[in-house]
Amino acid sequence: MKKRLTIRFLQRFAVLLVIALSAFSVEGHAQDARRVTVRNATTLSGLISQIEGSSSYRFSWQDDLINAVSFPAVDMVAPIEEVLSAALRTTDIDFSIQQFNVSLTKKVRQSAVPPPP
């Protein structure tokens, strides 16, 4: 009788352990999915190709927005927000991220002169 109880306890413990470990592995994978690797990207089209090719992120933009946009070489492994901020710092392009969709838009220029009252 005691042996059966021990076996039942070990079975239940094993099931709980598997469930707990799988929960941790999903959380770790979600954090890794937000990190991207970019190697020596100097154009926006090259940066987009590298990110889309190595992650689940997909980009959208208005026509002619990314043509001939270049910047100092970006070579980093970091969250996508950091990579895009570093790459687009010297451009007039802004980004927003919803889930794994990245939208690129032209920055809105603020006028230096306040509007008349």
PESUL-V298643 format. One record per backbone hydrogen bond with DSSP energy under -0.5 kcal/mol. NH is the residue of the N-H (numbers start at 0). CO is the residue of the C=O. If there is no record, write none. Layout:
[[NH/CO] [NH/CO]]
This chain:
[[4/0] [5/1] [6/2] [7/3] [8/4] [9/5] [10/6] [11/7] [12/8] [13/9] [14/10] [15/11] [16/12] [17/13] [18/14] [19/15] [20/16] [21/17] [22/18] [23/19] [24/20] [25/21] [26/22] [27/23] [28/24] [29/25] [30/26] [31/27] [32/28] [33/29] [33/30] [34/31] [35/77] [37/75] [39/37] [40/73] [43/68] [46/42] [47/43] [48/44] [49/45] [50/46] [51/47] [52/48] [53/49] [54/50] [57/99] [59/101] [61/103] [64/61] [68/65] [69/67] [70/41] [73/40] [74/72] [75/37] [77/35] [79/33] [81/78] [82/78] [83/79] [84/80] [85/81] [86/82] [87/83] [88/84] [90/87] [93/104] [95/102] [97/100] [100/97] [101/57] [101/99] [102/95] [102/100] [103/59] [104/93] [106/91] [108/106] [113/111]]
